[in-house]
Amino acid sequence: MSTPPLAGASMPPGAFAGTQAQAAREVNTASLCRIGQETVQDIVFRTMEIFQLLRNMQLPNGVTYHTGTYQDRLGKLQEHLRQLSILFRKLRLVYDKCNENCAGLDPVPIE
């Protein structure tokens, strides 16, 4: 049984490479948009967790309060804020890369 010839065998080597590069660019932009969407969802989730921590947290205003519990919650809050900052930086990188990939495209008017 013989194997069928490759689809690109009759094309010159340079013609197929340009098509692959264009397809890879489009897929890359689409995957970047997916990563951006997931990052936004993570940001919303982390923000909800931060507000929940703040709602449950009592401020030490002279009332006898367990400082260990307060320090634990404060540490969690600071960790969530640090992670939120990282997520915003990641989202900015994805946004800049998507804009760079789409810079040469002409806008299509919506009808």
MMTF fields as JSON, N, C-alpha, C and O atoms, coordinates in Angstrom:
{
  "mmtfVersion": "1.0.0",
  "mmtfProducer": "UNKNOWN",
  "numBonds": 443,
  "numAtoms": 444,
  "numGroups": 111,
  "numChains": 1,
  "numModels": 1,
  "chainsPerModel": [1],
  "groupsPerChain": [111],
  "chainIdList": ["A"],
  "bondAtomList": [4, 2, 8, 6, 12, 10, 16, 14, 20, 18, 24, 22, 28, 26, 32, 30, 36, 34, 40, 38, 44, 42, 48, 46, 52, 50, 56, 54, 60, 58, 64, 62, 68, 66, 72, 70, 76, 74, 80, 78, 84, 82, 88, 86, 92, 90, 96, 94, 100, 98, 104, 102, 108, 106, 112, 110, 116, 114, 120, 118, 124, 122, 128, 126, 132, 130, 136, 134, 140, 138, 144, 142, 148, 146, 152, 150, 156, 154, 160, 158, 164, 162, 168, 166, 172, 170, 176, 174, 180, 178, 184, 182, 188, 186, 192, 190, 196, 194, 200, 198, 204, 202, 208, 206, 212, 210, 216, 214, 220, 218, 224, 222, 228, 226, 232, 230, 236, 234, 240, 238, 244, 242, 248, 246, 252, 250, 256, 254, 260, 258, 264, 262, 268, 266, 272, 270, 276, 274, 280, 278, 284, 282, 288, 286, 292, 290, 296, 294, 300, 298, 304, 302, 308, 306, 312, 310, 316, 314, 320, 318, 324, 322, 328, 326, 332, 330, 336, 334, 340, 338, 344, 342, 348, 346, 352, 350, 356, 354, 360, 358, 364, 362, 368, 366, 372, 370, 376, 374, 380, 378, 384, 382, 388, 386, 392, 390, 396, 394, 400, 398, 404, 402, 408, 406, 412, 410, 416, 414, 420, 418, 424, 422, 428, 426, 432, 430, 436, 434, 440, 438],
  "bondOrderList": [1, 1, 1, 1, 1, 1, 1, 1, 1, 1, 1, 1, 1, 1, 1, 1, 1, 1, 1, 1, 1, 1, 1, 1, 1, 1, 1, 1, 1, 1, 1, 1, 1, 1, 1, 1, 1, 1, 1, 1, 1, 1, 1, 1, 1, 1, 1, 1, 1, 1, 1, 1, 1, 1, 1, 1, 1, 1, 1, 1, 1, 1, 1, 1, 1, 1, 1, 1, 1, 1, 1, 1, 1, 1, 1, 1, 1, 1, 1, 1, 1, 1, 1, 1, 1, 1, 1, 1, 1, 1, 1, 1, 1, 1, 1, 1, 1, 1, 1, 1, 1, 1, 1, 1, 1, 1, 1, 1, 1, 1],
  "groupList": [{"groupName": "MET", "atomNameList": ["N", "CA", "C", "O"], "elementList": ["N", "C", "C", "O"], "formalChargeList": [0, 0, 0, 0], "bondAtomList": [1, 0, 2, 1, 3, 2], "bondOrderList": [1, 1, 2], "singleLetterCode": "M", "chemCompType": "L-PEPTIDE LINKING"}, {"groupName": "SER", "atomNameList": ["N", "CA", "C", "O"], "elementList": ["N", "C", "C", "O"], "formalChargeList": [0, 0, 0, 0], "bondAtomList": [1, 0, 2, 1, 3, 2], "bondOrderList": [1, 1, 2], "singleLetterCode": "S", "chemCompType": "L-PEPTIDE LINKING"}, {"groupName": "THR", "atomNameList": ["N", "CA", "C", "O"], "elementList": ["N", "C", "C", "O"], "formalChargeList": [0, 0, 0, 0], "bondAtomList": [1, 0, 2, 1, 3, 2], "bondOrderList": [1, 1, 2], "singleLetterCode": "T", "chemCompType": "L-PEPTIDE LINKING"}, {"groupName": "PRO", "atomNameList": ["N", "CA", "C", "O"], "elementList": ["N", "C", "C", "O"], "formalChargeList": [0, 0, 0, 0], "bondAtomList": [1, 0, 2, 1, 3, 2], "bondOrderList": [1, 1, 2], "singleLetterCode": "P", "chemCompType": "L-PEPTIDE LINKING"}, {"groupName": "LEU", "atomNameList": ["N", "CA", "C", "O"], "elementList": ["N", "C", "C", "O"], "formalChargeList": [0, 0, 0, 0], "bondAtomList": [1, 0, 2, 1, 3, 2], "bondOrderList": [1, 1, 2], "singleLetterCode": "L", "chemCompType": "L-PEPTIDE LINKING"}, {"groupName": "ALA", "atomNameList": ["N", "CA", "C", "O"], "elementList": ["N", "C", "C", "O"], "formalChargeList": [0, 0, 0, 0], "bondAtomList": [1, 0, 2, 1, 3, 2], "bondOrderList": [1, 1, 2], "singleLetterCode": "A", "chemCompType": "L-PEPTIDE LINKING"}, {"groupName": "GLY", "atomNameList": ["N", "CA", "C", "O"], "elementList": ["N", "C", "C", "O"], "formalChargeList": [0, 0, 0, 0], "bondAtomList": [1, 0, 2, 1, 3, 2], "bondOrderList": [1, 1, 2], "singleLetterCode": "G", "chemCompType": "PEPTIDE LINKING"}, {"groupName": "PHE", "atomNameList": ["N", "CA", "C", "O"], "elementList": ["N", "C", "C", "O"], "formalChargeList": [0, 0, 0, 0], "bondAtomList": [1, 0, 2, 1, 3, 2], "bondOrderList": [1, 1, 2], "singleLetterCode": "F", "chemCompType": "L-PEPTIDE LINKING"}, {"groupName": "GLN", "atomNameList": ["N", "CA", "C", "O"], "elementList": ["N", "C", "C", "O"], "formalChargeList": [0, 0, 0, 0], "bondAtomList": [1, 0, 2, 1, 3, 2], "bondOrderList": [1, 1, 2], "singleLetterCode": "Q", "chemCompType": "L-PEPTIDE LINKING"}, {"groupName": "ARG", "atomNameList": ["N", "CA", "C", "O"], "elementList": ["N", "C", "C", "O"], "formalChargeList": [0, 0, 0, 0], "bondAtomList": [1, 0, 2, 1, 3, 2], "bondOrderList": [1, 1, 2], "singleLetterCode": "R", "chemCompType": "L-PEPTIDE LINKING"}, {"groupName": "GLU", "atomNameList": ["N", "CA", "C", "O"], "elementList": ["N", "C", "C", "O"], "formalChargeList": [0, 0, 0, 0], "bondAtomList": [1, 0, 2, 1, 3, 2], "bondOrderList": [1, 1, 2], "singleLetterCode": "E", "chemCompType": "L-PEPTIDE LINKING"}, {"groupName": "VAL", "atomNameList": ["N", "CA", "C", "O"], "elementList": ["N", "C", "C", "O"], "formalChargeList": [0, 0, 0, 0], "bondAtomList": [1, 0, 2, 1, 3, 2], "bondOrderList": [1, 1, 2], "singleLetterCode": "V", "chemCompType": "L-PEPTIDE LINKING"}, {"groupName": "ASN", "atomNameList": ["N", "CA", "C", "O"], "elementList": ["N", "C", "C", "O"], "formalChargeList": [0, 0, 0, 0], "bondAtomList": [1, 0, 2, 1, 3, 2], "bondOrderList": [1, 1, 2], "singleLetterCode": "N", "chemCompType": "L-PEPTIDE LINKING"}, {"groupName": "CYS", "atomNameList": ["N", "CA", "C", "O"], "elementList": ["N", "C", "C", "O"], "formalChargeList": [0, 0, 0, 0], "bondAtomList": [1, 0, 2, 1, 3, 2], "bondOrderList": [1, 1, 2], "singleLetterCode": "C", "chemCompType": "L-PEPTIDE LINKING"}, {"groupName": "ILE", "atomNameList": ["N", "CA", "C", "O"], "elementList": ["N", "C", "C", "O"], "formalChargeList": [0, 0, 0, 0], "bondAtomList": [1, 0, 2, 1, 3, 2], "bondOrderList": [1, 1, 2], "singleLetterCode": "I", "chemCompType": "L-PEPTIDE LINKING"}, {"groupName": "ASP", "atomNameList": ["N", "CA", "C", "O"], "elementList": ["N", "C", "C", "O"], "formalChargeList": [0, 0, 0, 0], "bondAtomList": [1, 0, 2, 1, 3, 2], "bondOrderList": [1, 1, 2], "singleLetterCode": "D", "chemCompType": "L-PEPTIDE LINKING"}, {"groupName": "TYR", "atomNameList": ["N", "CA", "C", "O"], "elementList": ["N", "C", "C", "O"], "formalChargeList": [0, 0, 0, 0], "bondAtomList": [1, 0, 2, 1, 3, 2], "bondOrderList": [1, 1, 2], "singleLetterCode": "Y", "chemCompType": "L-PEPTIDE LINKING"}, {"groupName": "HIS", "atomNameList": ["N", "CA", "C", "O"], "elementList": ["N", "C", "C", "O"], "formalChargeList": [0, 0, 0, 0], "bondAtomList": [1, 0, 2, 1, 3, 2], "bondOrderList": [1, 1, 2], "singleLetterCode": "H", "chemCompType": "L-PEPTIDE LINKING"}, {"groupName": "LYS", "atomNameList": ["N", "CA", "C", "O"], "elementList": ["N", "C", "C", "O"], "formalChargeList": [0, 0, 0, 0], "bondAtomList": [1, 0, 2, 1, 3, 2], "bondOrderList": [1, 1, 2], "singleLetterCode": "K", "chemCompType": "L-PEPTIDE LINKING"}],
  "groupTypeList": [0, 1, 2, 3, 3, 4, 5, 6, 5, 1, 0, 3, 3, 6, 5, 7, 5, 6, 2, 8, 5, 8, 5, 5, 9, 10, 11, 12, 2, 5, 1, 4, 13, 9, 14, 6, 8, 10, 2, 11, 8, 15, 14, 11, 7, 9, 2, 0, 10, 14, 7, 8, 4, 4, 9, 12, 0, 8, 4, 3, 12, 6, 11, 2, 16, 17, 2, 6, 2, 16, 8, 15, 9, 4, 6, 18, 4, 8, 10, 17, 4, 9, 8, 4, 1, 14, 4, 7, 9, 18, 4, 9, 4, 11, 16, 15, 18, 13, 12, 10, 12, 13, 5, 6, 4, 15, 3, 11, 3, 14, 10],
  "groupIdList": [1, 2, 3, 4, 5, 6, 7, 8, 9, 10, 11, 12, 13, 14, 15, 16, 17, 18, 19, 20, 21, 22, 23, 24, 25, 26, 27, 28, 29, 30, 31, 32, 33, 34, 35, 36, 37, 38, 39, 40, 41, 42, 43, 44, 45, 46, 47, 48, 49, 50, 51, 52, 53, 54, 55, 56, 57, 58, 59, 60, 61, 62, 63, 64, 65, 66, 67, 68, 69, 70, 71, 72, 73, 74, 75, 76, 77, 78, 79, 80, 81, 82, 83, 84, 85, 86, 87, 88, 89, 90, 91, 92, 93, 94, 95, 96, 97, 98, 99, 100, 101, 102, 103, 104, 105, 106, 107, 108, 109, 110, 111],
  "secStructList": [7, 7, 7, 7, 7, 7, 6, 6, 6, 6, 1, 7, 2, 2, 2, 2, 2, 2, 2, 2, 2, 2, 2, 2, 2, 2, 2, 2, 2, 2, 2, 2, 2, 2, 2, 2, 2, 2, 2, 2, 2, 2, 2, 2, 2, 2, 2, 2, 2, 2, 2, 2, 2, 2, 2, 2, 7, 7, 7, 7, 1, 1, 1, 7, 7, 7, 2, 2, 2, 2, 2, 2, 2, 2, 2, 2, 2, 2, 2, 2, 2, 2, 2, 2, 2, 2, 2, 2, 2, 2, 2, 2, 2, 2, 2, 2, 2, 2, 2, 2, 2, 6, 6, 6, 1, 7, 7, 7, 7, 7, 7],
  "xCoordList": [0.837, 0.0, 0.887, 1.781, 0.642, 1.481, 0.838, -0.384, 1.682, 1.168, 0.895, 1.638, -0.162, -0.467, 0.585, 1.18, 0.812, 1.8, 1.323, 0.126, 2.273, 1.942, 1.218, 1.44, 0.354, -0.44, 0.436, 0.124, 1.508, 2.364, 3.483, 4.348, 3.506, 4.612, 4.655, 5.742, 3.501, 3.492, 3.7, 3.941, 3.609, 3.791, 5.259, 5.987, 5.694, 7.06, 7.209, 6.242, 8.399, 8.582, 8.239, 7.751, 8.472, 8.218, 6.743, 6.35, 5.917, 4.499, 3.765, 2.913, 4.082, 3.391, 3.854, 3.071, 5.099, 5.64, 4.927, 4.672, 4.601, 3.881, 2.486, 2.017, 1.82, 0.486, 0.544, -0.314, 1.549, 1.697, 1.959, 1.403, 2.791, 3.11, 1.865, 1.642, 1.051, -0.184, -1.155, -1.786, -1.285, -2.185, -1.698, -2.498, -0.389, 0.16, -0.077, -0.329, 0.001, -0.237, -1.682, -1.94, -2.625, -4.036, -4.333, -5.034, -3.814, -4.033, -3.415, -3.999, -2.245, -1.571, -2.415, -2.54, -2.99, -3.831, -5.086, -5.524, -5.661, -6.856, -6.533, -7.305, -5.406, -5.038, -4.693, -4.959, -4.107, -3.845, -5.148, -5.241, -6.145, -7.45, -8.064, -8.687, -7.895, -8.39, -7.663, -8.288, -6.351, -5.573, -6.026, -6.149, -6.274, -6.766, -8.111, -8.347, -9.001, -10.319, -10.187, -10.856, -9.335, -9.133, -8.502, -8.814, -7.618, -6.984, -8.012, -7.986, -8.913, -9.972, -10.853, -11.237, -11.176, -11.977, -11.237, -11.852, -9.926, -9.126, -9.118, -9.19, -9.031, -9.033, -10.353, -10.366, -11.456, -12.771, -12.886, -13.378, -12.436, -12.506, -11.662, -12.116, -10.436, -9.552, -10.143, -10.058, -10.738, -11.342, -12.498, -12.659, -13.3, -14.393, -13.848, -14.409, -12.752, -12.136, -11.605, -11.718, -11.031, -10.515, -11.651, -11.523, -12.757, -13.889, -14.481, -14.923, -14.49, -14.979, -14.056, -14.534, -12.748, -11.804, -11.989, -11.97, -12.166, -12.35, -13.655, -13.711, -14.69, -15.976, -15.891, -16.49, -15.149, -15.04, -13.966, -13.856, -13.188, -12.059, -12.494, -13.112, -12.165, -12.432, -11.151, -10.065, -11.285, -10.111, -9.809, -10.736, -8.556, -8.199, -8.308, -7.335, -9.485, -9.714, -9.821, -10.723, -8.93, -8.923, -9.712, -9.61, -10.488, -11.269, -10.334, -9.449, -10.527, -9.691, -9.979, -11.114, -8.959, -9.098, -7.868, -6.778, -8.038, -6.915, -5.989, -6.328, -4.835, -3.901, -3.391, -3.053, -3.332, -2.905, -3.872, -3.455, -5.168, -6.187, -6.122, -6.216, -5.96, -5.872, -4.657, -4.761, -3.514, -2.297, -2.435, -1.934, -3.117, -3.339, -4.193, -3.873, -5.278, -6.159, -5.464, -5.646, -4.674, -3.929, -2.916, -2.738, -2.265, -1.329, -2.022, -1.505, -3.208, -3.976, -4.376, -4.306, -4.796, -5.205, -4.035, -4.189, -2.884, -1.706, -1.297, -0.871, -1.423, -1.101, -2.07, -1.652, -3.364, -4.35, -4.07, -4.183, -3.71, -3.403, -2.157, -2.098, -1.168, 0.04, -0.297, 0.171, -1.113, -1.502, -2.356, -2.247, -3.199, -4.027, -3.151, -3.421, -2.122, -1.191, -0.493, -0.32, -0.097, 0.544, -0.422, -0.027, -1.684, -2.678, -2.91, -3.064, -2.934, -3.106, -1.902, -2.073, -0.701, 0.484, 0.41, 0.756, -0.041, -0.185, -1.21, -0.995, -2.334, -3.371, -2.847, -3.178, -2.046, -1.479, -0.552, -0.569, 0.254, 1.14, 0.337, 0.681, -0.73, -1.576, -2.231, -2.288, -2.723, -3.365, -2.388, -2.723, -1.186, -0.185, 0.188, 0.342, 0.336, 0.702, -0.427, -0.161, -1.678, -2.81, -2.878, -3.123, -2.663, -2.651, -1.523, -1.697, -0.379, 0.76, 0.438, 0.765, -0.204, -0.548, -1.622, -1.641, -2.507, -3.627, -3.363, -4.273, -2.159, -1.86, -2.037, -2.475, -1.714, -1.79, -3.157, -3.353, -4.09, -5.411, -6.279, -6.21, -7.095, -8.026, -9.305, -9.807, -9.845, -11.102, -12.265, -12.343, -13.142, -14.315, -15.518, -15.802, -16.238, -17.399, -18.508, -18.76, -19.153, -20.258, -21.533, -21.846, -22.264, -23.499, -24.696, -25.82],
  "yCoordList": [-1.167, 0.0, 1.237, 1.369, 2.119, 3.314, 4.455, 4.539, 5.313, 6.468, 7.603, 7.792, 8.359, 9.473, 10.573, 10.724, 11.333, 12.413, 13.485, 13.654, 14.189, 15.269, 16.384, 16.606, 17.085, 18.141, 19.275, 19.871, 19.577, 20.685, 20.275, 21.098, 19.026, 18.546, 19.241, 19.454, 19.602, 20.221, 21.73, 22.369, 22.311, 23.753, 24.061, 23.238, 25.232, 25.618, 25.791, 26.145, 25.546, 25.581, 26.924, 26.948, 28.019, 29.337, 29.694, 30.473, 29.152, 29.517, 29.005, 29.702, 27.814, 27.224, 27.857, 27.965, 28.272, 28.873, 30.177, 30.459, 30.974, 32.229, 31.979, 32.708, 30.961, 30.611, 30.128, 30.478, 29.328, 28.836, 29.981, 30.006, 30.921, 32.05, 32.881, 33.323, 33.099, 33.866, 33.122, 33.731, 31.809, 31.014, 30.988, 31.069, 30.876, 30.867, 32.202, 32.251, 33.282, 34.609, 34.737, 35.259, 34.271, 34.346, 33.468, 33.894, 32.265, 31.363, 31.959, 31.89, 32.537, 33.137, 34.267, 34.367, 35.113, 36.204, 35.655, 36.172, 34.621, 34.023, 33.403, 33.54, 32.727, 32.131, 33.212, 33.053, 34.304, 35.425, 36.016, 36.381, 36.109, 36.616, 35.678, 36.134, 34.386, 33.403, 33.568, 33.533, 33.745, 33.965, 35.251, 35.3, 36.288, 37.549, 37.384, 37.949, 36.611, 36.359, 35.621, 35.968, 34.613, 33.864, 34.743, 34.608, 35.641, 36.552, 37.509, 37.785, 38.016, 38.898, 38.142, 38.695, 36.884, 36.089, 35.889, 35.945, 35.656, 35.526, 36.826, 36.805, 37.961, 39.264, 39.48, 39.936, 39.157, 39.319, 38.413, 38.837, 37.17, 36.223, 36.704, 36.678, 37.143, 37.635, 38.875, 39.029, 39.754, 40.962, 40.604, 41.211, 39.628, 39.18, 38.613, 38.859, 37.853, 37.306, 38.418, 38.336, 39.454, 40.578, 41.272, 41.581, 41.519, 42.175, 41.294, 41.801, 39.994, 39.086, 39.131, 39.157, 39.141, 39.256, 40.572, 40.601, 41.653, 42.955, 43.017, 43.633, 42.387, 42.397, 41.633, 42.04, 40.531, 39.697, 40.178, 39.662, 41.144, 41.591, 42.729, 43.696, 42.607, 43.686, 44.469, 43.897, 45.762, 46.584, 46.636, 46.716, 46.592, 46.648, 48.081, 48.835, 48.454, 49.823, 49.893, 50.543, 49.245, 49.291, 48.172, 47.974, 47.444, 46.335, 45.14, 44.948, 44.343, 43.152, 42.238, 41.816, 41.95, 41.181, 40.306, 40.688, 39.172, 38.251, 38.804, 38.836, 39.231, 39.812, 38.765, 39.095, 37.514, 36.448, 36.286, 36.137, 36.312, 36.198, 37.398, 37.263, 38.576, 39.797, 39.74, 40.07, 39.324, 39.247, 38.216, 38.42, 37.109, 36.072, 36.614, 36.417, 37.295, 37.857, 38.969, 39.102, 39.759, 40.818, 40.222, 40.745, 39.146, 38.469, 37.922, 38.037, 37.318, 36.811, 37.953, 37.829, 39.066, 40.217, 40.757, 41.064, 40.87, 41.357, 40.397, 40.836, 39.105, 38.119, 38.23, 38.162, 38.4, 38.563, 39.836, 39.835, 40.907, 42.152, 42.002, 42.553, 41.267, 41.03, 40.222, 40.537, 39.176, 38.351, 39.148, 38.964, 40.029, 40.869, 41.805, 42.026, 42.341, 43.202, 42.428, 42.949, 41.201, 40.354, 40.066, 40.092, 39.794, 39.511, 40.729, 40.59, 41.926, 43.129, 43.343, 43.77, 43.054, 43.17, 42.161, 42.479, 40.944, 39.908, 40.339, 40.17, 40.901, 41.355, 42.472, 42.522, 43.355, 44.445, 43.901, 44.387, 42.897, 42.288, 41.633, 41.77, 40.924, 40.27, 41.321, 41.163, 42.393, 43.473, 44.103, 44.301, 44.416, 45.023, 44.09, 44.539, 42.798, 41.833, 41.688, 41.602, 41.66, 41.57, 42.81, 42.701, 43.986, 45.21, 45.193, 45.65, 44.674, 44.576, 43.63, 43.919, 42.5, 41.53, 42.061, 41.697, 42.906, 43.395, 44.781, 45.381, 45.299, 46.662, 46.82, 47.878, 45.814, 45.923, 45.608, 45.738, 45.207, 44.836, 46.072, 47.026, 46.04, 47.138, 46.891, 45.767, 47.908, 47.714, 47.497, 48.137, 46.604, 46.302, 46.953, 46.673, 47.83, 48.482, 47.469, 46.567, 47.632, 46.748, 47.286, 48.469, 46.423, 46.847, 46.596, 46.893],
  "zCoordList": [0.0, 0.0, 0.0, 0.836, -0.919, -1.009, -0.228, -0.099, 0.278, 1.023, 0.054, -0.909, 0.299, -0.604, -0.451, 0.616, -1.511, -1.422, -0.444, -0.215, 0.114, 1.041, 0.312, -0.879, 1.029, 0.406, -0.111, -1.142, 0.575, 0.171, -0.763, -1.063, -1.242, -2.063, -3.414, -3.952, -3.983, -5.297, -5.22, -6.244, -4.023, -3.873, -3.636, -3.081, -4.049, -3.728, -2.214, -1.54, -1.675, -0.228, 0.407, 1.536, -0.262, 0.322, 0.396, 1.265, -0.483, -0.515, 0.714, 1.265, 1.139, 2.289, 3.595, 4.539, 3.661, 4.886, 5.212, 6.383, 4.206, 4.439, 4.974, 5.848, 4.462, 4.939, 6.377, 7.188, 6.697, 8.071, 9.032, 10.13, 8.64, 9.516, 9.78, 10.907, 8.75, 8.925, 9.825, 10.689, 9.636, 10.475, 11.916, 12.848, 12.099, 13.457, 14.136, 15.34, 13.381, 13.957, 14.413, 15.498, 13.61, 13.977, 15.186, 16.104, 15.192, 16.319, 17.571, 18.653, 17.425, 18.562, 19.146, 20.366, 18.306, 18.789, 19.449, 20.477, 18.871, 19.47, 20.823, 21.772, 20.913, 22.202, 23.215, 24.406, 22.757, 23.662, 24.189, 25.361, 23.328, 23.777, 24.808, 25.767, 24.621, 25.59, 26.928, 27.988, 26.871, 28.094, 28.776, 29.999, 27.984, 28.544, 29.217, 30.285, 28.598, 29.181, 30.509, 31.482, 30.552, 31.794, 32.868, 34.051, 32.454, 33.413, 33.999, 35.199, 33.171, 33.677, 34.671, 35.701, 34.368, 35.299, 36.618, 37.683, 36.561, 37.781, 38.573, 39.802, 37.874, 38.547, 39.273, 40.416, 38.618, 39.254, 40.472, 41.517, 40.345, 41.456, 42.633, 43.777, 42.353, 43.426, 44.089, 45.307, 43.294, 43.856, 44.778, 45.837, 44.385, 45.254, 46.559, 47.627, 46.48, 47.692, 48.592, 49.815, 47.993, 48.778, 49.515, 50.699, 48.829, 49.488, 50.585, 51.616, 50.371, 51.409, 52.629, 53.763, 52.406, 53.523, 54.267, 55.498, 53.528, 54.17, 54.96, 56.025, 54.444, 55.137, 56.452, 57.447, 56.461, 57.658, 58.626, 59.738, 58.217, 59.029, 59.947, 59.501, 61.236, 62.177, 62.37, 62.464, 62.426, 62.652, 64.147, 64.953, 64.531, 65.955, 66.476, 66.434, 66.966, 67.42, 68.946, 69.477, 69.63, 71.082, 71.732, 72.943, 70.969, 71.494, 71.62, 70.786, 72.655, 72.787, 71.61, 71.387, 70.885, 69.65, 69.527, 69.954, 68.963, 68.791, 67.717, 66.534, 68.147, 67.177, 66.196, 65.059, 66.621, 65.711, 64.558, 63.409, 64.857, 63.814, 62.885, 61.665, 63.48, 62.678, 61.752, 60.571, 62.281, 61.474, 60.36, 59.254, 60.652, 59.646, 58.505, 57.332, 58.853, 57.82, 57.047, 55.837, 57.745, 57.072, 56.089, 54.989, 56.478, 55.58, 54.347, 53.236, 54.542, 53.396, 52.471, 51.248, 53.067, 52.273, 51.452, 50.27, 52.072, 51.349, 50.234, 49.165, 50.472, 49.435, 48.259, 47.103, 48.547, 47.47, 46.669, 45.443, 47.349, 46.642, 45.773, 44.674, 46.254, 45.464, 44.212, 43.118, 44.378, 43.234, 42.25, 41.038, 42.771, 41.907, 41.072, 39.892, 41.678, 40.956, 39.837, 38.735, 40.116, 39.103, 37.954, 36.788, 38.278, 37.239, 36.348, 35.135, 36.946, 36.129, 35.202, 34.06, 35.677, 34.816, 33.673, 32.536, 33.978, 32.946, 31.903, 30.703, 32.373, 31.453, 30.559, 29.374, 31.106, 30.311, 29.225, 28.094, 29.563, 28.566, 27.445, 26.271, 27.805, 26.8, 25.911, 24.692, 26.526, 25.771, 24.779, 23.611, 25.246, 24.362, 23.216, 22.08, 23.5, 22.458, 21.436, 20.237, 21.892, 20.953, 20.069, 18.868, 20.651, 19.845, 18.83, 17.7, 19.218, 18.306, 17.15, 15.999, 17.456, 16.408, 15.467, 14.291, 15.958, 15.151, 14.569, 13.996, 14.698, 14.252, 12.744, 12.293, 11.964, 10.515, 9.937, 8.728, 10.75, 10.247, 10.047, 10.821, 8.999, 8.748, 9.531, 9.539, 10.187, 10.918, 9.948, 8.9, 10.308, 9.495, 10.163, 11.327, 9.436, 10.067, 10.346, 9.547, 11.475, 11.858, 11.24, 11.373, 10.571, 9.902, 10.761, 10.356]
}
